Amino acid sequence: MEAVIVLLPGDGIGPDVTASARQTLQAVADKFGHRFAFKEELMGGAAIDACGDPLPPATIESCMASDAVLLGAVGGPKWSDPNAAVRPEQGLLGLRAALGVYANLRPVKIYDALAGASPLRAEILDGVDLLVVRELTGGIYFGAKTRDADSASDLCVYQRYEIERIVRVAAKLASTRRSKLCSVDKANILETSRLWRETTDRLMADEFPDIEVETLLVDAAAMHLMSRPSDFDVIVTENMFGDILTDEASMLAGSMGMLPSASLGDSARGLYEPIHGSAPDIAGRGIANPCGAIASAALLLRHSLGLEDEACAVESAIEDAIASGARTADIAAAGETPISTADMTDAINRYLN
Ligand code: NAD
């Protein structure tokens, strides 16, 4: 097949891991006989430096004309002045809104060979295979904001249809897995959460009676994720809770650098990115873990291009590379010699061939 893939390397380690994902996608194209046209565009701090806009119109235009978008990461100390007129993260929120991607899928898979990289005991990690479905275009991140010298406010708003569509995405995914859905809210305190719970309960009873539904308050969910992570199948939650819980869940996998994400809307065009940020502390050293970005490329193949076999091939290649002992610094145990981003990418691509 032919596909146009827009790459948004962004800032910090973003360009390194995006280059890795591009190489893997090219290796997939070569092996399976596809033609992927890659187009790189500016985004985030790099775009602010180039033209004063974290999401230039040309970037939006290319993304809207593409089959899929792969993003590295944006942000960093250079652009984090709270009084700055524009910030890299505005580009991220703007891009999600422009692409209409409201469902953020964050699968958390544990590689047996990496059990030692997690701060949790191996027996707690046994059998962990969960998927967090985070609402991405509503809630407090998108509500009206106010600020004066001594006070500030962020408005959290959810419409019923926004809850219904994300819960449907999560329930459909659960029906292809272990048919368990856990909805996370803060219904004992927040009005938006009470609407979330009422809507979820009714929709699940009406449309997905065969799926087992559990409801947890977000504070309890944070605890259960660490104490009994293998009990979870699909977790669905609102924007900010999902943001926080998935960083926590990344510790199950051992490193932020391992986890991918897919952001989907009503069309096939999706936005794919590792869950990590621009990691300024290791930027420019060539040591970032590319697994999250490469696994995001696998999700791109699956969800936007419909190439399931190719997606599975990439995921197996990551697993095989790790099983063979390839480790970047963030997942290397004491006594293991860490390898560079480029070498890790080569190790993964070797298993594709
Ligand atoms: P971060 O995810 O960038 O880094 C957290 C820690 O994880 C750091 O110690 C980092 O070195 C490590 N890490 C992250 N990715 C790694 C990888 N691939 N390989 C090895 N180690 C990795 O989070 P942060 O430090 O809180 O944020 C840094 C910047 O990134 C901030 O400007 C923030 O706003 C931005 N950010 C961007 C995104 C995004 O683009 N989607 C997401 C989160 C944070």
Boltz pocket constraint, residues with backbone or C-beta under 6 A from the ligand:
constraints:
  - pocket:
      binder: B
      contacts: [[A, 13], [A, 17], [A, 72], [A, 73], [A, 74], [A, 75], [A, 76], [A, 77], [A, 80], [A, 89], [A, 92], [A, 255], [A, 256], [A, 257], [A, 258], [A, 273], [A, 274], [A, 275], [A, 276], [A, 277], [A, 278], [A, 279], [A, 280], [A, 281], [A, 282], [A, 287], [A, 288], [A, 289], [A, 290], [A, 292], [A, 330]]
      max_distance: 6.0
